[in-house]
Amino acid sequence: MTQSLSIKDANEAVASVAYRLCETVSIYPITPSSPMAEHCDEWSSQGKPNLWGVVPEVTQMQSEGGVAGAVHGALLGGTLTTTFTASQGLLLMIPNMYKIAGELLPFCMHVTARSLATQGLSIFGDHSDVMACRQTGFAMLASNSVQEAHDLAAVAHAATLKCRVPFMHFFDGFRTSHEINTYQPLPEELLKDLMDEKAISDFRKRGMSPDDPFIHGTAQNPHVYFQGREACNPFYHALPESVTCAMKKLGEVTGRHYSLVDYSGAPDADRVVVVMGSGAETCEQAAAWLNQYGEKVGVIKIRLYRPFPLEAFLDAIPATCKSIAVLDRTKEPGCLGEPLYQDVITALAQANERREIKVIGGRYGLGSKEFSPAMAKAVFDNLKAKEPKAGFTVGIIDDVTNTSLPIDEDFDLESPEVFRAVFFGLGSDGTVGANKNSIKIIGEETDNYAQAYFVYDSKKSGAMTVSHLRFGPKPIQAPYLIKNARFVGCHQWQFMRQYDLLKYAAENAVFLLNSPYGPEKVWDHLPREVQETMIRKNIQLYSIDAYQVAKQAGMGGRTNTIMQTCFFAISGILPKDEAIAQIKKAIQKTYGKKGESIVKKNFDAVDAAVANLYEIPLSASPTSDDLIPATVANAAPDFVKNITAVMMRGEGDRLPVSAIPVDGCWPTDTARWEKRNIATEIPIWDPEICIQCGKCAMICPHATIRAKYYPEDAAADAPESFRSTSFRSRNNPGNLFTIQVAPEDCTGCGLCVTICPAKDKANPRRKAINMESHEENVARERENYDFFLDLPAPPRAELSLTVKDSQLREPLFEYSGACAGCGETPYLKLLSQLFGDRLIIANATGCSSIYGGNLPTTPYAKNADGRGPVWANSLFEDNAEFGYGLRLATDRKAVIAKHFLKRCSTELGDNLVREILHAPQQTEEQIFAQRDRVSVVRNRLKTVNSPDARALLDLADFLVKKSVWCVGGDGWAYDIGFGGLDHVLACGRNVNILVLDTEVYSNTGGQSSKSTPLAAVAKFAAGGKATPKKDLGMIAMGYGNVFVASVAMGAKDSQVVQAMAEAESYDGPSLIIAYSHCIAHGYNLNFGPEQQKKAVASGHWPLYRYDPRRTFTGEPALKLDSPAPKIPLREYIENEVRYRMLMNSEPDRAAELLRQAQERVQEKSARYQLLASAGADNTEEN
Amino acid sequence: MNLKTTYLGFELPHPFVVGASPIAAKLDRVRQAEDAGAAALVMNSLFEEQILHHEAGLAEHVYSHEESYAEATSYFPSPEDFHLGPDEYLERIREIKQAVDIPVIASLNGTNLGTWMEYAKYMEEAGADALELNLYYQPRSDEETCEQVEGGLIEIVEKVRQSVKLPLAVKLSPFFSSLPCFVKQVEEKGANAVVLFNRFYQPDIDIENLEAVPSLKLSDSSELLLRLRWLAILAGRTQLNLAVTGGVHTHEDAVKAVMAGADAIQLVSTLLRNGLPQITKLRRELAQWMEEREYESLAQMKGSMSYQHAPNPEAIERANYLRILQSWDVQD
């Protein structure tokens, strides 16, 4: 039968099946599975029915553990259910997976297979997570491509109904989940046919009902538990038949035939690779290529992995096979072989057949490590060797245990009929969106099949995107990155000096360059190395000043449609006019709902693009003397130069195992070496206008505005353009003061300018800090900034706890990869300024762990003494407990240090020991004094060689107070980590908790959390959140012994400083909930502080500090730092897209939710007023 | 008392119409207005500039974050239902039309000629009974001539007239070198009424924070005088209906407006200040005032004090204005 084609990624292709085949969906966001849950939530809120005409109910839970519980209940209750997850989320489901399997509940979950957090976190794909579930009793079905994921999703749902064993359907995270490819959607009739109505009826009848009561989950004693465990065996025996049956039915209708195990390759192969997932496609291609050249190789693709299909597997092995390499996309340290390898060994042993076959195992593709045909070939080549390397790795250089196989880097098997194109852009220029459109145009409007895969940077501002596009006359099975592209598009000029983009280009390839220079000048402006490579590869160079064209069309920095038009114009995939018509059609479709003016601007840009596109002739030899500069400054530490810089250039794949820390412990203070220069405008200080309030430095998310005062003579050698003015201070007269921008690190967000209160009286448009051209100022300001950094820092002992003085302290959190204008990072910067030299941070997974700890460079820095924040991320769900553990360790080390201190009193002197043991450490001055005493200890013990002295030297630093902070977002604190957070608060230990509250899961794309306010739209709350935000502060205050503060820097910065200082000084648990504006709120973040003011003024975000110490003096513990609501809530919320979406789409519902939210604000305000006015007398009476 | 009047082809029971204001933003207010006896309702203006601003903001601050980062390729649910452009406004026209029986006059302020025509058409399709073109335009360039500005405004009237069949009112500002000439051109291009005059958001200055602060204060009766003069000058010279807006707060104000030539009286400030029952009150008081003075009908009174009929037309002219100013000398 003929079926229409669709072009989507596997997440959508799978979700479209799962959604239609279930009645309830429980969800929780986790990369890379979140889009499946998001699709289901959106479809449900749009009222889209399932296969049986009923709209499935989609419910978000607080964690994957919660999802698993809800799924279990929904299943035992008798409803068809699904969920989506990956990685740690899947691990959290394991306890319930045993239950669901043990109770034979038909269920199918879809997993985007992803790495697990081990020595580091990886959001990318491998099979570590699914392999950790192979013992749960779930059937496991693997898909290798978008089409397969779509098809086998249906097979899994059908089979589970029939055989009652729950299924985990999995496919590779990112490589398959996020790959866009042409596929044939399954017809609705087939889905109906696959889902056995009787099985559904039986399942429903088994569902728990008081009308027909039974009992589940009994406690079983030794006399029956074992038998009960074995009772399920027949169902597992029958399972393969259920899968085969569904596959067969699907094959009959679609012509796509699947088996439990599929073989591909030479029928008389002597060498075979056994593999699961997208790597199977790569191996299959490599095998086909090798067979063309006379080799005899084949690939066994395991589809049903659990229960392991022994017979099907044995049947799939060619009779001629002499050796097998089993590829596992996971790592099990210390094992004899990874899971699939062990299964193959066991299968052959158990069958007692084919003993002559040599079987070796190897690992590939961990954390989405590229697995190319060259690597697959290396695996086949290895089997050819007399003594094939066993326990090998492929795709890396292992120079430590020498497991890696050599790769033929030049091997390329791709057919010339496949058009390969690679595009480099910035996230903000829309390159990926345009390429998604292009691939749809090509896939839908031509006879071509199409594939697209996108690689993103880990930075959230100024992030590079790489788009890999293929299309050709046959279905594209190429789950690997493109090399030897026929077309390379560089959409950002600066990349030419930062990355080797030409390595992607084939000989004679077209290179399209967005250049700010005109056609006559562009060639001469290219670096010499680039010119050399272009000449050597005989590149056809085209150039356009897309910035200029975009500007003229009123599109700002969005050059996407311009570059897309150029691509079509040059590549000739479609006749030019037709291509332009199709681009416009796509623009209309994409932007139609976003506004006619956007459509028109894009149309104008398309029309102007071709007229401004030029072919640039290459000179016979290079003309440029401009060489590509070193990635990092020469002054950088060796580690940064040799390792970090390689990653920064996008060449981390080349780093050998020996270059990588063995235990995930990396040096801090590396962001300073990554000069990204992503701003187009930077702030320049005007000392004449400045009132020296420090607000600009305080709000700067990237610590690129610095303030210092210093003696006049320190500026004697200042660069000519260095600005300074007299420092306004009664305590420190005679000093100079400077505000200086870090011009190469600034993201150009402009928050500093927005918040600056000082205006030029003659021209109030001009403030004490003003945005000016980066290009014109960067060289001068670089020199100024270098000089500024070398100026002496103000003595900390002289600094008070005002906003101004807080910003005179050195930030030890700088130049992070957070979004431009981020609302979270100013809090962390302040934390590092106040306590950075003694700061221990436990960071929950989320935005703050990504901009805080994503390689290659990290922002936590060190001061001149080498001290600075020490930072670690454990998991998402356990961060409070993790931080608590760090507190335990810190305190215990102090106790042990004191123990040895006492034992060394003879060598150290009683007075010193006594002083150290009894010294107060409340103020910074006292802490510094203690540090000095510890230095004395170190000096005196230098010559003492005793076990006690050695032990004390190891731990002496812990005699100085440390500050332990748990940091994370609301997804952690309100949802997944709440249980632990609550427990840590209840434990009474000195652990400080900083919640960076953006009121959504920001890092995974704005999903609703329990912090999301009533009436706000978020993913998973597409129809507007109908329940109020959890009052976490009030819950914490309920303990009575927890310091609690609610702060909003944009509304009252002085209160933030105060709250942090008080929380740190409180010898007990502290919780600070910090309002953090976020791009997920949907407005110009320049107005972030303004919105924070409104959030406070409306009563949505009351400011307060609840300090249990106040009760000792008879005062109420709660002190409100903001007045009763002064403006209607509407005045605050109507400025943000998250609220406006609902006002726009469902005004009546929005109005009703707003009414409720307003009521809630009044109630909350009254409650807080009451608490704040409650006298200590009442407290005592109670 | 027969207070009937005709405006934009509708026979109204009296001249009091709800003017363009936030009243039309809430359906229950619209119903209350009808219950209070409003003869017709002018919706608040759809400002294309606002839509453009919103679109640009979304493009720069929402869509620009999409497709940038592996874990989050977007930050909001699919914008499937997030309609921009005029959709929300058009939907409101439909709702209001369903909710009330009085004539509903949609109001439009565009920035591009094409949009004026396009949106006007949409409004017609959405069921508006008439259209009020809010011809507010602020020139900013010193290259733009008076002829170009006025020519552009006239072209808008002409093009909109060509694109819709609806009765067309044109709401004007008082700042024309020759208002009668401009109104004449408006009439020639096919408009059915003019509305005198628009009131503007005018920036105030925050002298502490050195910021311009947009403000719009409610009108009072003193603002009526400017309108009375131009109503009086236009009445009888043009066949267009004349509506007054700005400054009618009492029944005496209404009497003056009608005497000067107004066919319809748009009420906003007085309703915002006193509530919608003010319509009932004004209607009652107007009728009572006329009865006491033995007027037969509104029609009898209409235009009685226009330039054409006033016993002392020179008082409507500028000479008189100068004389008054001179009498306002500083008191010793």
Interface residues (C-beta under 8 A of the other chain):
Chain A: T31 P32 S34 P35 E38 D41 E42 S45 Q46 I123 F174 H178 L426 G427 S428 G430 T431 V432 G433 K436 F454 V455 Y456 D457 S458 K460 A463 T465 G556 G557 R558 K593 K594 G595 E596 S597 I598 K759 K761 P764 C819 I850 S1002 N1003 T1004 G1005 G1006 V1017 A1018 K1019 A1022 I1079 A1080 G1082 Y1083 N1084 L1085 V1137 R1138 M1141 N1144 S1145 E1146 P1147
Chain B: I51 L52 H54 E55 A56 G57 L58 A59 E60 H61 V62 Y63 S64 H65 E66 E67 S68 Y69 A70 E71 A72 T73 S74 Y75 F76 P77 S78 P79 E80 D81 F82 H83 L84 G85 E88 T115 L210 E211
